[in-house]
Amino acid sequence: MHKNRIKLLKSSSGVALATLISRVLGLLRVILEAKVLGGGATATAWQLAFMAPNMLRRLLGEGALGTALVPMLSHSIAEKGSAETRRQLSVIFGFLGALLALMAVIFSGAAVLIEPWVQRDYGRQALLLLPLLMPYAFFICFVGVITSVLNSVKVFFLPAMGALLLNIAIIAVLLAAPGFQGGIQTVLETLAAAVVFAGVIQFVLMLLLLARHGMFPALNISVIKNLKVIKDLWQLTLPGLVGASALQISLVADRLVAYLIGSNAIPALTYTDRIVYLPLSVIALALSSVLLPSMSQAVAEKDYSELFAILRLGIRLVMYLCVPIAVFAVIFREPILKVLYMRGKFDDVALRETSLAALYYCSGIPFFAAVKIILPAFYARKDMKTPLRISLICIVVNIILNLILMGPLAQGGIALATVISSILNIALMLWLLHRDFRQYELKLKAISFEMFRDALAAGALTVLLWYTYPMLPQLKIRHLPLDLLPLTISGAVFCLGYLLLTAISGSPVPRELFKIFKK
């Protein structure tokens, strides 16, 4: 393997470790949410209210703006030096702060005006919580942008650790919830305050990281008048921002359709989403955050062979790791849900509704991951318009499928529609890359063969383990789920068996991973 790609994998493993710690805490947070809030109306109110600041974070923090900043700042540092880049950042931060403050006021005001007209109790409760949560959007969007700035100077691990704070704050409140006076409303309001507090602390720590790495904005009133950098960034960001906005509209449409299905549908999708998001974050997002700067550097050097070599490596890795996770998660979804959520206010009804969503959602894990890996191949070339067009097509397809499938499959139909639109997204992006760069092979036939071979190995192992599962010993310890021990044994045997089978069948990935971790 090329030395740069070995370095890339080592960097991504560091980000993956930080992300893993954060996502494990995030999963613990959702487990406690299921216990304290349940799987019905209260959980729906909290998740609807939290959706708005999360939407802004994905749009202006981790989304199009952050993505456009990485290649822009990488080129600026290489061509103009860090001093000029810091001056550009002061302009960007100034305008971003004004925009975020305005949006927080608009969202909060709209919630107050709409609340009296909403019929369902959990809808009104969500709107009352929204003004308390909106300050978090201001701080967390800045955190996402600062993370992109640090990634552009190859700082990955510490920014990825920042998300721990939000999870720790929410977990602390949920653990203390049984002793609260004033009922569930007090719990929800305290959760909102904890979220804002975590955002403030994370924002301050990220500013300190900027200063430590010499990227703190050069604060100067005269610099703010330089609007060229905003114009350049806007041109890069607008296509991605429109696409990301359309994606968020699609997500809102998903939740609105789920809102109409019933009070259990939104929590079912959310709790399943957290299971899917754990491998997606650890593998795909961690790798893509390292892929984009590496791809941007390859494009800057006009080394397109390296660009496509990195892309092939990323696709092979996520498929090798995510296909078995999807197979195991689909077949063992009920034991997984029982171990994670079956306690407190999460009852048999919530389990049944969540299992339906998990059946379809978990099957999409490899495809959700592949989208994250392929997108940097466009963004590194500052091609924001092509992914925009593709995402708009896929979003329209997703909304149509939601309306068609919600009747027969309820929230399972929403999950299935998301999976189908992700597959379409991948197919269109790969087809366009093949059309525009025919001289650089993606070797999709070889990758597809590897994926099929790995899926067969994972499927055979999982079916075998499913039939032996009832014979495994169960835990009979107070406060611990009965399924914990058999599920742990099955998962460990599955991981070891999968590595062994794929190594014997000739997959090069186990050997490559072993070399990386050995170093």
Secondary structure as GFF3:
##gff-version 3
##sequence-region A 1 519
A	DSSP	alpha_helix	3	37	.	.	.	ID=ss1
A	DSSP	alpha_helix	41	56	.	.	.	ID=ss2
A	DSSP	pi_helix	57	61	.	.	.	ID=ss3
A	DSSP	alpha_helix	64	80	.	.	.	ID=ss4
A	DSSP	alpha_helix	82	114	.	.	.	ID=ss5
A	DSSP	three_ten_helix	115	117	.	.	.	ID=ss6
A	DSSP	alpha_helix	121	152	.	.	.	ID=ss7
A	DSSP	alpha_helix	157	161	.	.	.	ID=ss8
A	DSSP	alpha_helix	164	176	.	.	.	ID=ss9
A	DSSP	three_ten_helix	177	179	.	.	.	ID=ss10
A	DSSP	alpha_helix	184	212	.	.	.	ID=ss11
A	DSSP	alpha_helix	221	224	.	.	.	ID=ss12
A	DSSP	alpha_helix	228	261	.	.	.	ID=ss13
A	DSSP	alpha_helix	265	279	.	.	.	ID=ss14
A	DSSP	pi_helix	280	285	.	.	.	ID=ss15
A	DSSP	alpha_helix	286	300	.	.	.	ID=ss16
A	DSSP	alpha_helix	304	331	.	.	.	ID=ss17
A	DSSP	alpha_helix	333	341	.	.	.	ID=ss18
A	DSSP	alpha_helix	348	361	.	.	.	ID=ss19
A	DSSP	three_ten_helix	362	364	.	.	.	ID=ss20
A	DSSP	alpha_helix	365	379	.	.	.	ID=ss21
A	DSSP	alpha_helix	385	409	.	.	.	ID=ss22
A	DSSP	alpha_helix	411	436	.	.	.	ID=ss23
A	DSSP	alpha_helix	444	468	.	.	.	ID=ss24
A	DSSP	three_ten_helix	469	471	.	.	.	ID=ss25
A	DSSP	alpha_helix	484	504	.	.	.	ID=ss26
A	DSSP	alpha_helix	509	518	.	.	.	ID=ss27
###
